[in-house]
């Protein structure tokens, strides 16, 4: 029986994950059954939310099991098919294990077209990343033309799409990122009106006030922590906060000490709502159609940080927590 390289979760990390928390193993490839596909990974997505699945705690998705393969979004090539909807040579996208080659049920896999967009885009702007940005902003943020949208983690995969969608919808868009290079990229490449480097800013409350002179109507939060606390001092009456991610908190060992949000929300009649993309599953097709239309019209740009080599998947994941990515972090096999 054929075998394939596999990456499993060896330890549940305490604090920031380390390379020693992952293990490379060799596993057997089961014989292909009726309805299944044999696929070879071409692009693997690494995402901050995977950190949560490394904890053995109840959540919206089950935790990873120790000594079992990790899984994430993958674009793969079909090597062999026993499913009438897919043929050898097709490319598919979906949730797959960190294996070079594997058998997979066709349920949950969608066919993607390399002639319409680069394959990696289906893990980013034309995949769950794009849907998270678009549906989070439109369904929870309820943006209105002329309002001010503030995005944290703005140079990341989701944040960079959120800002562009905001501009398409007629908002004034301000981003928060961690380097001068990213700040410049947000303005020159993605059309943000203004951007803040939080690492070189001493007073974020003041910096946000200066960049958002009319206050913040919609805050798309990808980071949590001190940055998001500073935003509270600048929210407008009836503002909406979209809680998408909290990467600044994911590796905390102790519960963070933070200010109470309730007085701000009460004073400003403001709303704050968290979400996961599956909450809007019924709107995924509509969202993908809109994103694809904007992409084809040249209204949506995207940037990627692509690492090469199956063996570099764990390091690429760790690099997310050091801000080493611009846009989507992807590993090419």
Backbone bond lengths (Angstrom), bond angles and torsions (degrees), N, CA, C in turn:
res aa  C-N    CA-C-N  psi(-1)  N-CA   C-N-CA  omega(-1)  CA-C   N-CA-C  phi
1 X - - - 1.465 - - 1.526 109.20 -
2 X 1.332 117.84 140.85 1.457 121.83 -179.33 1.524 111.17 -70.65
3 X 1.324 115.04 154.88 1.463 120.83 179.02 1.526 109.81 -125.13
4 X 1.328 115.65 165.05 1.458 121.13 179.96 1.523 109.79 -145.22
5 X 1.312 115.76 152.08 1.471 119.65 174.18 1.524 109.20 -71.70
6 X 1.319 115.15 141.30 1.464 122.37 -175.18 1.527 109.10 -137.97
7 X 1.338 116.82 146.11 1.458 120.96 174.85 1.520 108.48 -113.21
8 X 1.331 116.44 122.30 1.456 121.78 -178.96 1.529 110.35 -114.73
9 X 1.332 115.55 164.21 1.461 121.43 175.18 1.523 107.63 -87.89
10 X 1.322 116.30 113.26 1.465 121.53 -177.08 1.520 111.60 -85.82
11 X 1.343 116.96 -42.43 1.464 122.58 -179.31 1.524 110.07 -133.12
12 X 1.316 116.50 153.05 1.459 120.48 170.85 1.532 107.27 -85.11
13 X 1.329 117.92 116.57 1.468 120.08 -173.08 1.527 112.33 -63.49
14 X 1.324 114.43 145.60 1.459 121.90 168.34 1.516 106.53 -108.90
15 X 1.324 116.54 117.18 1.463 118.51 -173.32 1.520 109.81 75.25
16 X 1.325 115.84 -143.93 1.462 120.20 -177.93 1.531 110.35 -69.88
17 X 1.338 117.98 132.38 1.467 119.94 177.83 1.522 111.73 -61.72
18 X 1.329 115.47 154.61 1.454 122.35 177.91 1.525 108.74 -128.55
19 X 1.327 115.71 163.50 1.469 120.10 -179.73 1.524 111.42 -58.85
20 X 1.334 116.87 -30.29 1.466 120.24 -178.96 1.524 112.51 -69.68
21 X 1.341 117.90 -9.92 1.464 120.93 176.88 1.526 112.00 -80.53
22 X 1.337 116.04 -8.18 1.460 121.53 179.92 1.531 109.33 -113.21
23 X 1.317 115.75 153.37 1.467 119.48 177.62 1.525 109.87 -138.02
24 X 1.322 115.23 133.92 1.456 121.27 175.14 1.522 108.37 -90.69
25 X 1.318 115.66 126.66 1.461 120.78 179.47 1.525 109.38 -131.96
26 X 1.288 115.50 172.93 1.459 121.68 172.83 1.521 107.95 -114.17
27 X 1.312 116.54 127.69 1.459 120.06 -179.11 1.523 110.01 -126.45
28 X 1.298 115.01 155.87 1.458 120.49 -179.04 1.522 110.72 -78.56
29 X 1.323 115.43 147.35 1.459 121.08 175.44 1.530 107.40 -96.84
30 X 1.326 118.13 113.59 1.467 119.94 -178.01 1.527 111.85 -62.20
31 X 1.311 115.25 156.55 1.454 120.44 176.95 1.519 109.95 -65.39
32 X 1.321 115.23 140.14 1.461 121.30 -175.76 1.533 110.04 -69.02
33 X 1.354 115.10 129.31 1.455 120.62 178.74 1.526 110.15 -103.08
34 X 1.310 115.11 164.93 1.465 120.45 178.67 1.525 110.23 -56.73
35 X 1.328 115.92 132.01 1.454 121.42 179.59 1.515 114.19 91.05
36 X 1.338 117.32 -8.24 1.463 120.71 -176.17 1.528 112.06 -99.93
37 X 1.351 113.99 170.01 1.459 122.19 178.16 1.526 109.44 -125.88
38 X 1.314 116.11 146.12 1.456 121.41 167.53 1.518 106.28 -101.72
39 X 1.341 116.32 119.21 1.463 119.59 -173.37 1.522 110.82 -126.90
40 X 1.329 114.18 152.14 1.462 122.04 176.84 1.528 108.65 -118.57
41 X 1.322 116.57 124.08 1.466 120.95 -176.44 1.522 110.89 -65.06
42 X 1.327 116.07 137.04 1.464 121.86 176.66 1.535 110.83 -115.01
43 X 1.339 117.31 -39.86 1.464 122.20 177.84 1.528 108.17 -137.22
44 X 1.325 115.87 134.71 1.463 121.76 -179.93 1.525 108.85 -121.02
45 X 1.320 116.42 130.25 1.459 122.53 178.73 1.521 109.61 -90.89
46 X 1.341 116.08 132.85 1.471 120.18 170.03 1.526 106.85 -114.64
47 X 1.334 115.97 134.39 1.461 121.35 -170.69 1.514 110.50 -137.82
48 X 1.342 117.45 148.25 1.467 120.21 -179.73 1.528 113.98 -57.16
49 X 1.336 117.83 -33.07 1.466 119.08 -175.30 1.524 112.29 -63.83
50 X 1.329 117.34 -19.95 1.467 119.94 179.14 1.522 111.45 -61.44
51 X 1.353 116.09 -26.28 1.467 119.58 178.88 1.522 110.36 -59.70
52 X 1.321 116.97 -39.18 1.459 120.24 -179.91 1.514 112.73 -64.00
53 X 1.327 116.80 -32.91 1.465 120.62 -179.03 1.530 112.34 -75.76
54 X 1.331 116.37 -8.83 1.469 120.19 176.57 1.521 112.14 -84.40
55 X 1.336 116.45 -7.78 1.463 121.71 175.66 1.523 109.30 -93.05
56 X 1.309 116.69 143.31 1.467 120.68 177.83 1.527 108.70 -90.90
57 X 1.336 114.64 68.74 1.465 120.66 -179.96 1.527 108.20 -135.94
58 X 1.333 117.13 152.95 1.463 119.57 177.90 1.529 110.63 -63.23
59 X 1.314 116.27 139.30 1.452 120.90 178.95 1.522 108.09 -155.71
60 X 1.343 115.14 -171.94 1.460 118.88 -178.36 1.521 112.41 -75.43
61 X 1.339 116.81 -13.02 1.465 121.69 171.51 1.527 107.39 -133.70
62 X 1.333 117.96 149.89 1.468 119.66 -179.06 1.530 111.04 -63.60
63 X 1.347 117.58 148.69 1.467 119.69 176.54 1.517 111.25 -68.87
64 X 1.334 115.39 155.39 1.451 119.10 172.20 1.524 108.97 -63.83
65 X 1.331 116.34 146.22 1.461 120.72 176.21 1.523 109.16 -90.92
66 X 1.325 115.89 142.17 1.455 119.96 177.06 1.523 110.18 -62.46
67 X 1.327 114.99 140.66 1.469 123.20 177.81 1.524 113.15 64.14
68 X 1.341 114.67 20.30 1.458 120.85 174.18 1.531 108.19 -119.60
69 X 1.339 117.91 156.72 1.469 120.23 -177.17 1.522 112.53 -61.63
70 X 1.322 115.38 142.34 1.460 122.14 171.06 1.527 107.17 -79.81
71 X 1.329 117.20 155.24 1.461 120.25 178.33 1.521 109.89 -136.36
72 X 1.326 114.48 152.98 1.470 121.35 176.80 1.518 107.74 -161.19
73 X 1.324 116.34 -173.60 1.452 119.95 176.55 1.517 111.06 -67.31
74 X 1.331 116.17 133.50 1.468 121.91 -177.32 1.527 109.48 -140.14
75 X 1.327 116.25 139.79 1.462 120.97 165.97 1.521 106.65 -103.18
76 X 1.321 116.31 126.93 1.463 121.16 -174.83 1.525 110.77 -132.51
77 X 1.331 114.56 157.79 1.462 121.51 176.09 1.525 109.24 -99.79
78 X 1.319 115.64 136.66 1.462 120.19 178.65 1.524 109.07 -78.94
79 X 1.334 115.72 119.09 1.468 121.70 178.51 1.521 111.37 -91.40
80 X 1.321 115.07 -31.85 1.465 120.55 -179.31 1.523 107.57 -155.87
81 X 1.315 117.32 142.85 1.457 120.64 -176.95 1.526 111.55 -132.88
82 X 1.330 114.62 134.51 1.454 121.32 167.83 1.530 108.32 -119.29
83 X 1.341 114.10 35.03 1.458 121.49 179.19 1.524 107.89 -131.22
84 X 1.312 117.03 128.64 1.469 121.08 -173.13 1.531 112.98 -66.59
85 X 1.339 117.51 -17.77 1.468 120.34 -177.65 1.533 112.86 -86.75
86 X 1.305 117.24 -9.81 1.464 120.80 -177.70 1.524 110.33 -132.16
87 X 1.339 114.88 147.82 1.462 120.70 -179.53 1.521 109.93 -126.24
88 X 1.310 115.78 159.49 1.460 121.05 175.04 1.535 108.99 -56.83
89 X 1.340 116.13 133.23 1.456 120.78 -178.91 1.515 114.32 97.18
90 X 1.353 117.18 -14.52 1.464 120.12 174.71 1.523 109.95 -66.86
91 X 1.323 115.42 156.36 1.460 120.74 171.40 1.518 108.13 -111.10
92 X 1.327 116.27 139.12 1.457 121.58 -179.09 1.526 109.50 -128.89
93 X 1.335 114.99 155.18 1.458 121.19 177.30 1.519 108.43 -129.65
94 X 1.331 115.36 140.97 1.453 119.93 178.49 1.514 111.04 170.15
95 X 1.323 115.49 -172.90 1.462 121.48 -179.96 1.519 108.42 -83.36
96 X 1.335 115.94 113.83 1.461 121.51 -178.41 1.526 110.13 -133.50
97 X 1.317 115.54 163.13 1.467 120.26 -178.30 1.522 111.39 -77.91
98 X 1.340 115.03 159.41 1.462 120.81 177.15 1.526 108.62 -78.38
99 X 1.317 114.07 76.24 1.461 123.41 177.02 1.521 107.93 -133.70
100 X 1.314 116.65 148.42 1.464 118.95 176.94 1.524 110.55 -67.89
101 X 1.336 116.35 -41.75 1.463 122.18 179.29 1.517 108.25 -137.19
102 X 1.346 117.20 142.38 1.459 119.86 -178.81 1.516 110.75 -159.20
103 X 1.319 115.25 158.35 1.457 119.79 169.14 1.522 107.21 -90.11
104 X 1.306 116.40 146.50 1.464 119.77 -175.96 1.515 109.99 -146.95
105 X 1.325 115.58 144.05 1.459 120.21 171.29 1.524 107.98 -71.19
106 X 1.310 117.23 145.20 1.467 121.14 -176.99 1.526 111.92 -74.25
107 X 1.348 117.15 -20.75 1.469 120.19 178.42 1.523 109.28 -58.72
108 X 1.319 116.37 130.50 1.454 119.61 178.09 1.517 114.69 89.40
109 X 1.335 116.88 -10.25 1.461 120.14 177.13 1.526 109.10 -97.56
110 X 1.316 116.21 137.91 1.465 119.73 176.93 1.522 109.16 -118.96
111 X 1.316 115.27 145.47 1.465 120.61 178.84 1.523 108.48 -77.68
112 X 1.334 116.89 135.19 1.460 121.20 179.01 1.524 109.00 -122.38
113 X 1.318 115.35 152.46 1.468 121.93 -171.57 1.520 110.06 -112.21
114 X 1.334 116.59 113.83 1.466 120.99 -178.87 1.525 111.87 -72.36
115 X 1.340 117.63 -12.37 1.470 120.70 177.90 1.532 111.55 -81.45
116 X 1.346 116.41 -22.25 1.458 120.04 -176.85 1.528 112.77 -92.96
117 X 1.329 116.29 -26.88 1.464 121.06 179.40 1.519 108.18 -162.39
118 X 1.329 117.96 153.52 1.468 119.53 174.04 1.525 110.21 -55.85
119 X 1.323 116.96 142.54 1.458 120.15 -175.53 1.519 112.88 -56.74
120 X 1.325 116.81 -36.56 1.463 119.81 -178.32 1.526 112.16 -64.48
121 X 1.326 117.38 -25.09 1.475 120.74 -179.31 1.526 111.45 -63.62
122 X 1.343 116.73 -25.36 1.457 119.90 -179.24 1.528 112.21 -74.18
123 X 1.329 117.51 -9.10 1.463 121.37 171.56 1.515 111.19 -97.24
124 X 1.325 116.27 -7.35 1.454 120.91 -175.19 1.503 112.26 -122.07
125 X 1.329 115.37 -107.80 1.461 120.89 -171.80 1.531 112.56 -62.41
126 X 1.335 118.52 -28.48 1.468 121.37 179.29 1.528 111.89 -106.66
127 X 1.328 115.66 23.45 1.458 120.45 179.09 1.509 111.07 -133.50
128 X 1.338 116.73 -148.42 1.456 121.47 -177.29 1.531 112.01 -61.41
129 X 1.331 116.37 -32.71 1.461 119.65 178.73 1.528 110.68 -61.49
130 X 1.331 115.91 -50.22 1.459 120.25 179.66 1.513 111.96 -62.71
131 X 1.334 116.30 -41.66 1.461 120.12 179.32 1.522 111.56 -64.05
132 X 1.331 116.47 -39.91 1.463 120.65 178.40 1.522 110.36 -60.20
133 X 1.324 115.62 -44.27 1.467 120.35 179.81 1.522 111.03 -65.91
134 X 1.313 116.71 -51.48 1.467 121.43 -174.15 1.527 112.26 -66.47
135 X 1.330 116.66 -50.40 1.461 119.60 -175.49 1.525 111.58 -74.20
136 X 1.325 117.18 -35.44 1.458 119.15 176.22 1.519 111.25 -61.39
137 X 1.327 115.80 -44.53 1.461 120.14 -179.01 1.524 111.92 -68.96
138 X 1.323 117.32 -47.21 1.467 119.73 -173.03 1.524 112.84 -78.99
139 X 1.334 117.62 -38.35 1.467 120.12 -175.51 1.528 112.27 -80.27
140 X 1.346 117.13 -35.70 1.468 120.16 -177.56 1.525 110.89 -104.69
141 X 1.329 116.38 -42.49 1.458 120.45 -178.35 1.511 113.57 -70.26
142 X 1.337 116.83 -26.61 1.477 122.05 179.74 1.536 111.55 43.61
143 X 1.329 117.95 56.03 1.468 119.91 -174.22 1.519 112.92 -68.78
144 X 1.320 114.14 146.27 1.466 120.95 176.48 1.524 108.56 -122.24
145 X 1.295 116.39 139.48 1.459 122.24 -178.55 1.529 110.35 -50.30
146 X 1.337 115.52 133.77 1.453 121.29 178.54 1.512 114.44 92.88
147 X 1.337 117.78 -11.51 1.459 120.75 178.87 1.534 110.64 -75.97
148 X 1.338 115.41 168.76 1.464 121.66 176.98 1.517 109.81 -103.21
149 X 1.332 115.50 125.69 1.462 123.52 176.97 1.521 108.54 -108.94
150 X 1.319 116.97 126.75 1.458 122.83 175.62 1.521 108.44 -112.62
151 X 1.335 116.62 131.55 1.462 121.73 -176.24 1.526 109.44 -124.62
152 X 1.328 117.23 123.00 1.465 120.06 172.38 1.524 109.04 -93.78
153 X 1.334 116.14 157.94 1.468 118.25 -172.50 1.508 109.95 58.65
154 X 1.337 115.97 37.15 1.468 120.86 -168.12 1.517 113.60 -70.00
155 X 1.334 117.59 -22.69 1.459 119.82 -179.89 1.524 112.08 -90.20
156 X 1.333 116.51 0.98 1.451 120.59 178.21 1.519 112.00 -81.75
157 X 1.318 115.27 -177.63 1.462 120.52 -174.85 1.525 112.05 -60.76
158 X 1.332 117.10 -51.25 1.465 120.71 -178.34 1.526 110.87 -73.62
159 X 1.336 115.98 -47.33 1.460 120.34 -174.90 1.509 113.98 -57.87
160 X 1.325 117.16 -39.83 1.465 120.22 -177.78 1.524 111.38 -67.95
161 X 1.331 117.03 -29.91 1.469 120.51 176.76 1.527 110.12 -77.64
162 X 1.327 116.87 -40.10 1.466 120.77 178.73 1.527 110.30 -55.18
163 X 1.341 115.82 -48.03 1.459 120.04 -178.68 1.513 112.89 -60.52
164 X 1.332 116.13 -41.33 1.466 119.64 -179.53 1.526 111.39 -68.44
165 X 1.336 116.69 -40.25 1.461 119.59 177.08 1.526 109.32 -63.15
166 X 1.333 116.43 -39.83 1.459 120.26 176.75 1.511 112.49 -58.08
167 X 1.335 116.89 -42.78 1.468 120.31 178.76 1.525 111.08 -66.04
168 X 1.332 116.93 -41.39 1.464 120.58 178.06 1.523 110.29 -59.04
169 X 1.340 116.41 -35.86 1.469 121.41 -177.70 1.520 112.63 -86.05
170 X 1.342 117.25 3.31 1.458 120.10 172.90 1.511 115.87 89.11
171 X 1.333 117.96 23.88 1.456 121.32 179.94 1.528 111.43 -94.78
172 X 1.324 115.88 160.10 1.460 120.72 166.10 1.518 106.06 -87.94
173 X 1.332 117.44 126.14 1.462 121.12 -169.40 1.531 110.90 -119.05
174 X 1.318 114.78 127.63 1.463 122.08 177.58 1.524 108.19 -122.48
175 X 1.330 116.78 134.61 1.454 121.48 -178.71 1.518 112.15 -115.07
176 X 1.329 116.02 154.50 1.461 122.75 173.95 1.519 107.53 -120.66
177 X 1.340 116.63 127.85 1.465 121.96 -178.97 1.530 108.88 -143.23
178 X 1.347 116.41 -178.87 1.459 119.59 -169.67 1.509 117.43 -110.90
179 X 1.335 118.95 1.17 1.465 120.84 175.89 1.524 109.47 -142.09
180 X 1.333 115.89 157.40 1.468 119.86 176.16 1.521 110.55 -62.65
181 X 1.329 116.52 -34.39 1.468 120.89 179.42 1.527 110.81 -63.18
182 X 1.329 116.01 -42.37 1.467 120.01 178.55 1.530 110.98 -68.02
183 X 1.320 116.16 -39.52 1.465 120.56 177.71 1.528 110.39 -58.54
184 X 1.320 116.14 -44.90 1.467 120.44 179.75 1.525 110.80 -66.27
185 X 1.337 116.56 -39.77 1.464 120.95 178.69 1.524 111.11 -61.08
186 X 1.331 116.87 -42.18 1.461 120.36 -179.78 1.522 110.97 -58.72
187 X 1.318 116.46 -40.72 1.469 120.13 -177.11 1.532 112.03 -80.21
188 X 1.320 117.39 -43.43 1.463 119.82 -173.39 1.525 113.13 -82.63
189 X 1.323 117.68 -36.11 1.469 120.77 -175.75 1.526 113.35 -97.30
190 X 1.340 116.85 -36.07 1.458 119.76 -172.51 1.520 113.60 -109.38
191 X 1.335 117.57 -0.23 1.457 120.32 171.45 1.514 116.25 78.75
192 X 1.348 118.31 14.26 1.463 120.04 175.70 1.531 109.01 -61.19
193 X 1.306 116.89 144.56 1.467 120.99 179.23 1.521 111.74 -75.00
194 X 1.323 116.08 -32.72 1.459 120.96 -178.58 1.519 108.51 -155.74
195 X 1.317 116.94 158.65 1.463 120.42 178.16 1.519 109.37 -150.91
196 X 1.339 115.91 152.21 1.460 123.50 -175.98 1.524 109.35 -123.46
197 X 1.326 116.89 132.45 1.465 121.91 171.75 1.529 107.12 -90.88
198 X 1.332 116.18 104.02 1.468 119.11 -174.29 1.526 112.48 -68.88
199 X 1.335 116.87 -23.57 1.462 119.61 -177.24 1.526 112.70 -75.07
200 X 1.333 117.13 -23.04 1.463 120.11 178.86 1.524 111.97 -108.41
201 X 1.327 116.30 10.32 1.471 121.60 -178.74 1.518 109.90 -104.99
202 X 1.327 116.83 123.52 1.465 121.16 -178.30 1.519 111.93 -79.56
203 X 1.311 117.00 -36.98 1.463 120.77 -176.49 1.523 109.29 -124.41
204 X 1.331 115.92 97.09 1.468 119.50 -176.62 1.521 111.96 -69.92
205 X 1.314 118.43 -33.75 1.465 120.25 178.37 1.525 109.72 -58.37
206 X 1.336 115.51 -46.18 1.457 121.20 -179.75 1.522 111.71 -68.21
207 X 1.332 116.33 -41.43 1.465 120.61 -178.86 1.526 111.02 -63.33
208 X 1.322 116.46 -40.66 1.469 120.26 178.68 1.524 109.91 -66.39
209 X 1.321 115.94 -40.98 1.473 119.99 178.48 1.522 111.10 -61.00
210 X 1.335 116.91 -40.19 1.464 121.09 179.98 1.520 111.75 -69.27
211 X 1.343 116.47 -37.86 1.469 120.49 -178.07 1.526 112.21 -81.61
212 X 1.333 116.07 -20.90 1.469 121.36 -179.74 1.532 108.19 -124.76
213 X 1.332 117.61 68.67 1.470 120.25 -174.06 1.522 113.62 -60.98
214 X 1.324 117.46 -22.85 1.467 120.93 177.73 1.523 112.00 -97.20
215 X 1.353 116.21 12.83 1.456 120.40 -179.31 1.519 112.16 82.57
216 X 1.327 115.59 176.73 1.464 122.67 -177.75 1.521 109.24 -107.73
217 X 1.318 115.80 120.07 1.471 121.05 177.74 1.524 111.85 -91.07
218 X 1.345 116.14 -40.58 1.463 121.13 178.83 1.526 107.56 -130.76
219 X 1.318 116.00 126.42 1.464 121.02 175.62 1.516 108.35 -115.27
220 X 1.325 116.64 117.95 1.465 121.80 176.62 1.521 106.87 -99.27
221 X 1.326 115.34 108.52 1.460 122.32 -169.19 1.527 111.51 -100.01
222 X 1.340 115.76 115.44 1.461 121.18 176.01 1.521 112.92 -109.53
223 X 1.336 118.13 -3.45 1.466 119.11 -170.11 1.522 115.27 -124.90
224 X 1.338 119.49 -30.13 1.450 120.68 -175.68 1.525 111.60 67.03
225 X 1.333 116.53 -162.05 1.458 121.38 173.12 1.514 114.78 67.98
226 X 1.338 114.82 -152.96 1.468 121.84 -172.49 1.520 112.79 -62.52
227 X 1.333 116.97 -35.15 1.470 119.26 179.83 1.526 110.36 -62.10
228 X 1.317 115.64 -45.39 1.457 119.16 -178.40 1.523 111.95 -69.05
229 X 1.334 116.78 -29.40 1.459 119.49 174.93 1.530 110.38 -65.28
230 X 1.334 116.71 -39.13 1.472 120.21 179.45 1.518 111.52 -64.86
231 X 1.326 116.53 -31.50 1.466 120.33 179.66 1.526 110.44 -64.01
232 X 1.341 117.44 -36.52 1.455 121.33 -176.72 1.528 112.68 -54.79
233 X 1.328 116.80 -32.07 1.464 120.62 -178.92 1.534 111.98 -74.49
234 X 1.338 116.33 -5.40 1.463 120.37 -175.52 1.525 113.74 -122.77
235 X 1.328 117.80 6.61 1.465 119.15 -176.98 1.528 110.70 -76.31
236 X 1.295 115.10 148.30 1.466 122.44 179.05 1.522 111.75 -90.07
237 X 1.316 114.87 167.66 1.461 120.96 172.13 1.533 109.01 -57.53
238 X 1.320 116.16 132.61 1.470 123.60 179.69 1.528 112.94 65.66
239 X 1.315 118.29 23.96 1.473 120.76 177.77 1.532 110.08 -67.97
240 X 1.325 115.22 160.70 1.460 121.60 179.42 1.531 108.59 -127.26
241 X 1.337 116.00 127.30 1.462 121.28 175.29 1.516 108.76 -107.01
242 X 1.327 115.65 127.09 1.463 122.56 179.44 1.530 107.19 -103.08
243 X 1.333 116.41 109.01 1.468 120.72 -179.59 1.523 109.75 -88.31
244 X 1.320 115.68 99.64 1.463 121.09 -178.07 1.524 111.98 -98.90
245 X 1.338 116.77 -40.90 1.460 120.58 -176.95 1.512 110.78 -152.55
246 X 1.335 115.46 166.22 1.465 121.19 -179.98 1.522 109.03 -145.56
247 X 1.334 115.87 56.82 1.460 120.35 -172.00 1.528 112.25 -60.95
248 X 1.336 117.67 -25.62 1.465 119.47 179.63 1.524 112.00 -68.44
249 X 1.338 116.97 -16.52 1.459 121.12 -175.64 1.527 113.65 -107.92
250 X 1.331 117.96 -10.18 1.464 120.04 -168.74 1.525 113.79 -62.94
251 X 1.334 117.09 -30.60 1.456 119.39 -176.71 1.525 113.39 -100.83
252 X 1.345 117.10 7.23 1.460 120.29 179.03 1.521 111.14 -65.01
253 X 1.327 115.44 135.92 1.460 120.35 177.24 1.524 110.11 -86.86
254 X 1.338 116.18 -36.68 1.457 121.43 179.57 1.524 109.82 -106.07
255 X 1.325 115.36 158.79 1.458 119.08 175.98 1.522 109.17 -64.63
256 X 1.339 117.42 132.81 1.465 119.48 -177.95 1.526 111.42 -70.44
257 X 1.338 115.46 147.68 1.462 121.12 172.64 1.522 106.75 -91.58
258 X 1.305 116.92 118.47 1.460 119.95 -175.66 1.521 109.98 -137.54
259 X 1.321 115.48 161.11 1.455 119.47 178.60 1.532 109.57 -73.09
260 X 1.307 115.58 158.30 1.456 120.67 -179.97 1.530 109.96 -79.58
261 X 1.315 115.73 130.36 1.469 119.57 -177.98 1.526 112.37 -82.66
262 X 1.337 116.75 -20.88 1.463 119.33 -170.54 1.535 113.99 -58.10
263 X 1.342 119.27 -46.20 1.475 117.54 179.92 1.527 113.45 -58.04
264 X 1.329 116.89 -38.12 1.466 120.22 179.32 1.523 110.65 -66.01
265 X 1.334 116.00 -45.34 1.462 119.97 -178.01 1.523 111.34 -65.98
266 X 1.337 116.11 -37.75 1.466 119.25 179.34 1.523 110.64 -68.73
267 X 1.329 115.63 -48.16 1.467 120.06 -176.71 1.519 111.81 -59.79
268 X 1.356 116.19 -36.87 1.463 120.39 -175.01 1.531 112.79 -101.85
269 X 1.350 116.66 8.08 1.481 119.53 -176.79 1.530 109.45 47.76
270 X 1.313 114.61 44.88 1.465 122.15 -171.36 1.519 111.01 -101.23
271 X 1.318 116.08 152.18 1.467 120.59 178.55 1.525 110.63 -114.18
272 X 1.326 115.01 151.40 1.463 122.39 178.35 1.516 107.23 -140.86
273 X 1.311 116.52 123.65 1.471 119.32 -174.88 1.522 111.09 -140.32
274 X 1.320 115.44 130.97 1.457 120.89 173.93 1.521 110.75 -91.36
275 X 1.328 115.69 162.38 1.468 119.10 179.44 1.515 110.54 -159.51
276 X 1.305 115.43 160.74 1.462 122.97 165.62 1.523 106.35 -124.63
277 X 1.306 116.50 153.63 1.464 120.35 -168.81 1.528 112.63 -63.73
278 X 1.337 117.23 -25.60 1.467 119.22 178.94 1.524 112.28 -68.33
279 X 1.356 117.23 -16.71 1.474 119.90 176.57 1.522 111.31 -58.85
280 X 1.329 115.76 -27.87 1.470 120.32 -175.28 1.534 111.34 -114.15
281 X 1.330 116.05 34.87 1.463 120.76 -175.73 1.524 112.55 -55.39
282 X 1.333 116.65 -35.30 1.461 119.34 -178.22 1.525 112.15 -70.11
283 X 1.325 116.86 -16.14 1.460 120.62 -179.20 1.535 112.86 -101.45
284 X 1.332 117.81 1.17 1.465 120.66 -178.75 1.529 112.89 -59.69
285 X 1.322 119.52 -48.36 1.467 118.74 -179.60 1.525 112.96 -59.26
286 X 1.314 115.95 -44.38 1.472 120.96 178.78 1.536 110.02 -62.65
287 X 1.329 116.57 -42.60 1.455 120.45 179.47 1.516 112.55 -63.30
288 X 1.322 116.58 -44.13 1.467 120.09 179.14 1.523 111.54 -64.23
289 X 1.319 116.90 -36.63 1.470 119.77 177.52 1.528 110.28 -61.79
290 X 1.341 115.76 -44.24 1.464 119.40 -178.59 1.530 111.15 -67.11
291 X 1.324 116.77 -44.05 1.465 120.47 179.32 1.523 111.15 -62.03
292 X 1.335 116.10 -42.06 1.463 120.49 -179.77 1.527 110.77 -65.04
293 X 1.323 116.11 -39.39 1.472 120.17 178.25 1.527 110.41 -62.14
294 X 1.314 117.02 -48.24 1.467 120.44 178.96 1.523 111.26 -63.67
295 X 1.324 116.32 -38.41 1.475 120.89 179.22 1.528 110.00 -62.18
296 X 1.319 115.98 -46.88 1.465 120.57 -179.25 1.525 112.13 -66.51
297 X 1.322 116.36 -27.61 1.465 120.89 178.22 1.532 112.48 -82.61
298 X 1.325 116.11 -3.03 1.459 120.17 -179.19 1.514 113.86 78.60
299 X 1.329 117.55 13.56 1.465 120.93 -178.89 1.523 112.35 -85.92
300 X 1.323 117.02 -19.22 1.457 121.38 -179.83 1.524 109.87 -116.00
301 X 1.313 116.00 117.56 1.454 121.15 174.64 1.526 108.23 -104.43
302 X 1.317 115.57 163.37 1.461 117.63 176.99 1.522 108.89 -147.76
303 X 1.312 113.57 154.61 1.453 119.40 176.17 1.519 108.08 -128.26
304 X 1.315 115.60 150.72 1.456 120.82 -176.99 1.529 109.51 -134.72
305 X 1.302 114.58 150.54 1.460 120.97 166.77 1.518 105.49 -112.02
306 X 1.318 116.86 110.47 1.462 120.88 -174.66 1.521 110.23 -109.52
307 X 1.329 115.85 119.05 1.456 122.50 171.28 1.520 107.17 -96.41
308 X 1.304 117.34 154.02 1.469 120.39 -179.23 1.522 111.06 -115.87
309 X 1.322 115.41 139.45 1.453 121.08 173.49 1.517 113.66 106.79
310 X 1.321 116.25 128.81 1.467 122.93 178.95 1.519 111.41 -53.81
311 X 1.337 115.98 -37.99 1.461 120.81 -176.74 1.531 112.86 -68.04
312 X 1.333 117.37 -13.01 1.465 121.05 -177.38 1.532 113.86 -99.14
313 X 1.338 117.17 5.67 1.465 119.86 -179.93 1.530 111.54 -60.69
314 X 1.345 120.23 -49.63 1.473 118.44 -179.73 1.527 113.42 -60.01
315 X 1.332 117.80 -41.28 1.462 119.75 -179.63 1.524 111.26 -65.62
316 X 1.317 116.51 -38.22 1.471 119.68 177.31 1.522 110.33 -60.77
317 X 1.334 116.39 -39.83 1.468 120.36 177.26 1.527 110.61 -62.88
318 X 1.318 117.41 -45.78 1.467 121.23 -179.80 1.526 111.08 -62.43
319 X 1.328 116.99 -35.29 1.467 121.15 -177.95 1.529 112.44 -62.87
320 X 1.340 117.07 -22.95 1.464 120.29 178.26 1.524 111.16 -58.97
321 X 1.335 116.05 -37.25 1.461 120.57 -174.26 1.527 112.08 -80.62
322 X 1.323 116.62 -6.67 1.466 121.72 173.83 1.526 111.20 -107.39
323 X 1.337 116.39 8.60 1.459 120.40 177.46 1.516 114.06 65.70
324 X 1.321 117.13 30.25 1.465 119.94 -176.82 1.527 113.30 -85.28
325 X 1.304 116.22 3.22 1.464 119.99 179.87 1.512 111.53 -105.39
326 X 1.335 115.01 144.28 1.458 121.77 164.85 1.522 104.59 -110.74
327 X 1.302 116.14 121.47 1.457 118.72 -177.38 1.525 111.05 68.71
328 X 1.303 115.03 -147.73 1.460 121.92 -175.31 1.522 111.67 -73.00
329 X 1.333 116.25 133.45 1.462 120.90 174.55 1.530 107.92 -93.67
330 X 1.319 115.53 122.03 1.454 121.66 -174.95 1.534 109.46 -136.39
331 X 1.309 116.08 144.53 1.461 121.24 174.60 1.520 108.99 -110.88
332 X 1.313 115.17 127.00 1.466 121.56 179.04 1.508 109.61 -97.08
333 X 1.322 115.39 132.05 1.463 120.50 179.17 1.525 110.35 -103.62
